[in-house]
Structures are given as C-alpha cells and as structure tokens.
C-alpha cells in the first residue's frame, strides 16, 4: 500500500511542487489549506506523515501542531514543519511542541524527500523480542521503539529530544560536549546548534520529572548521565 502524506499549506504553488514530487516517489498525497479543514481527515484516516506550514489561516501551524501532538489519536503521526520562519526561536518552538523535523523555505526538493523518508523509517517497529532497554532509577528507554517510561508511565519525546536522551543514557558517566552530542545526531537533525542543545535539554529534563536528576551538567564542558551504581 502507498504511504499517505497529508500537506497543510495554503500556498498553492508550493502544494503543487511538493505533491508532484511526492507522488513521483510513490506516495499518496492529500492537501488542505488550513489546519481546521485537515483535522477530521487526519483523525479518521491517520496518514503516515504530516507536512505542516506555520503561516496558515485561522490557526497557525504552531497551534495545529500543539493540538495534533496533544491528542492520543494523532500524537504518534510524524510531523514535519515547513516554514519561511528560519529564526532559531521558531525552530525551538516547533520542536518543543512536538514536531519531528523543521525545514525552512526555500527548500531543496531532494532534501525534503530525504527528510520524509527518514521520518517514515522511524515509525517502523521491530518485532524483536530481545529488544534493548536502558533502565535506570525509575527510567526505562526503549531505543528500538522510541519509547520512554518514567515510573512506568510513558512520556512523549520528539525525535530530536529522544536522540539526545539516548546519546547521554547510552554511556552513563561519560561527559559529552555539545558538539559531540550534535555529532551523535549527525545526518538526521541538521538544524541542531550548540545553543539549541541547551534548550532541548531543558525540555527533556522537564518531561523526565522525577528522573530529571539523572542528567547532570558539567560546567564548562557539557552534560553527562548519572553513572549506574
């Protein structure tokens, strides 16, 4: 079956450009000019991926993203934001609201297709019964399933936050510089900067709640995960 991609974008030329190239790659594409129009389709049909512009009528892309990622019916659908807003503050806002990726206009069609493929690959679940789990004090991380549990309750992280958490948790006690953490994610989170690493870790700690103390700041160097005793 063809994978279904929903585009939420009010600029018709951009919709035609993206749709044409995605259909050439074998995807089924449906487009809407506003988030309000798209909500019912997304909830009922559960597309494999959503491409969302920020500057759309009625509800802007940030609000649409917030609603989609806060609903149990739609929060697991990969969502890529596409916007002319290239400021770091807008990228941070999009990621903190749960977007899985952020592409700035003007964009390369080849890069867009590559990001779509990467996001879709991340949704594939493995059936390996001997799956790897990283367990700590009240925290369980399942790298193959992109799932995190704190005190047995699942906590939702976007892909970039999850990769940063896994970077630290994979080698407890090791101090990672910001550049090393960026390098760990190289090839997937192209937009990550050293300052953005700090911002994302604030969000990660907040979501971890009682387990937030497992991530420790090493002044002047970077961050580390608490060593297991």
Steps between C-alpha positions, in 0.01 A plus 500: 500500500612855427597704802263792548635852557284797604617850403361800692606803295307794352748595225372311197830513307683335790227239539527415129881478519502274807209286383649442156835387640353284776265329255797435271660318794193279535321673791129577517450871572204694639519875565307756703527878516442522877538292810130511579418338167766230551417393859210268418687332213809443717300361790294268278761389246821519705748592224855365525648852517394865519674795332390820675559864412506752785342800328155361417154655551289492818726281718872540436724195461623518859145467633418223253815312606414547867151357453616205289781407741279531808234262367550124560344435159759699305807558719695206355470620138835645383470874434744717306463877514576702186533875541661821378563575869865401532573663837633266767216600735242370251689174450519452879128571535413246231715229656373565851142466374587154370599546134735225383688722256509859373580608143544863401385660173632515237583131519659241276249242375769231533556593866126503566463150353795377707348641819165338418667162446692533828187592697308208353782255577489605865140381531584140413479276808715192533360168623821396674404349836851554636477877454751724671391704801696759697380488861587741781337630820134507395593560135472248214606588144419274203729620215344272236146611579571868569321468833584641843337409833538684830366305799323269252315791336580572133641845424493640147818645348547634149772332295772756571442489876499120491833487314661735754367294790632178343837663433548567871333184635695268271824575687424589865778695668656623175507877455378612157577843360226675305688440175527127576125482560435677169736259326308207657189617314682599180313420181155524654463819706677742270366809675644433848738767633698512825253744653209284386653201683464695827140596419407142410655364820287740704194349328629143553558557872154649538340196336707255707358644823623286791774353280637838386789484750649217294622763251783699657662821378882510494583870507714622214491161326154363432272234645509145631258232612528387860717190537323182601612363834 
